[in-house]
Amino acid sequence: MTTTPVAPDAGGIPDLERRLDEVVSVIQELAALRFDARATVGPAGDIVDAVAAGVNSLGEELEASYQEIERRVADRTAELAIATRELSHRALHDDLTGLANRAAFWDRLGHRLSLAGRRSCGFAVMFLDLDDFKTVNDTLGHAAGDQLLVDVAERIMSELRAGDTAARVGGDEFLVLLDEVATGEAALAVARRVNERLQAPHRFGAHTYTSTSSIGVATTMDGLATSDAIVAAADAAMYDAKRSGRGLCVLYSRDRHGQASFVDEGVPDETQPSPEDGAGGVWHRRDRPPTPLGVPDPSRV
C-alpha cells in the first residue's frame, strides 16, 4: 500500500475513527508478516498522521530485518546441507584415500550377497596388502607413506569397473568387491592387472620407489555364502601369496587353504572392530594368530 497525501478533511470524529482504523489495520498486516502494508499520512500533520508515519517507519524496518533474517537462514541452511553431505561422506569413506571405508564395504558386500540368487554372474573379493609399506614410512617418512597409499588407491580404481567397490580397511590393507565375475580365473586376472599396475614406480619428490603387493582372491563359486567367509577366504589366499614370495596373486581354494572362517575373539580393545559396529569383525584363518585389520602383522611386513 503506497502513501497517498490527502487534502485536509473536516469530517470530524467519523473521519478520525476511519484513519485510526486504517492505522490499526496496517499494524495487523505487519503482525501477519505482510511488511509492504503502509498507512495513509495526510497533510494535516496531526497526531494520527504522526502515528501513521511511525507505523510506516516501523514497517520499513521490519521488512529490512526480515529480509536479512531470511538471507541468514538461507545461508545457514546451505552451510548445514554442505556439512551434512561432508559428514555423510566421511562416515562411509577413508579420509586419506577417498575410497570406501570398512563400514561401507561391509554394507555393499552384504547387499551384493543378498542379490546372489537374482544374478546370473557370481562376484569376488580381493584382499590386497602392500608388501613393504613399513619400509616407505621408515626410509622416506610418513608423508611419503600417505602419498603411497593415495597412489595405490588411484591405481586400484583405474583397473575397476563402475559397479566394483574398493575400500581401505587398514593401514596398508585394501578390499575390492568385483561385482560380476564369471569364473575364479576371471577374478584372478583382474587381481593380476591391479598388481601389475601397482608395481609401476612411485615418485616422492626426488625419490623413486617401486612397491609390490600381495593379493588374495575369493569368489562365491567356492560355496562361500557369508560376508565373513568370503573375506576370510580372500585373507587366507593373500597370506598364502605373501608367504610364497610376495608380489603375487593367489586364488582361494578350499583344498589348499582349508576352511576359511570368521573368528570374533571378543578382545575388549577399542581398536578392534566388532560385528555390533556393523562393519564386520576380525577375520583370519584359525591356524595363525589373530590380527585386527589396521594393525600391522609382522608376517606381512
Secondary structure, 3 states (H helix, E strand, C coil): CCCCCCCCCCCCHHHHHHHHHHHHHHHHHHHCCCCCCCCCCCCCCCHHHHHHHHHHHHHHHHHHHHHHHHHHHHHHHHHHHHHHHHHHHHHHECCCCCCECHHHHHHHHHHHHHCHHHCCCEEEEEEEEECCHHHHHHHHCHHHHHHHHHHHHHHHHHCCCCCCEEEECCCCEEEEEEEEECCHHHHHHHHHHHHHHHCCCEEECCEEECCCEEEEEEEHHHCCCCHHHHHHHHHHHHHHHHHCCCCCEEECCHHHHCCCCECCCCCCCCCCCCHHHCCCCCECCCCCCCCCCCCCCHHHC
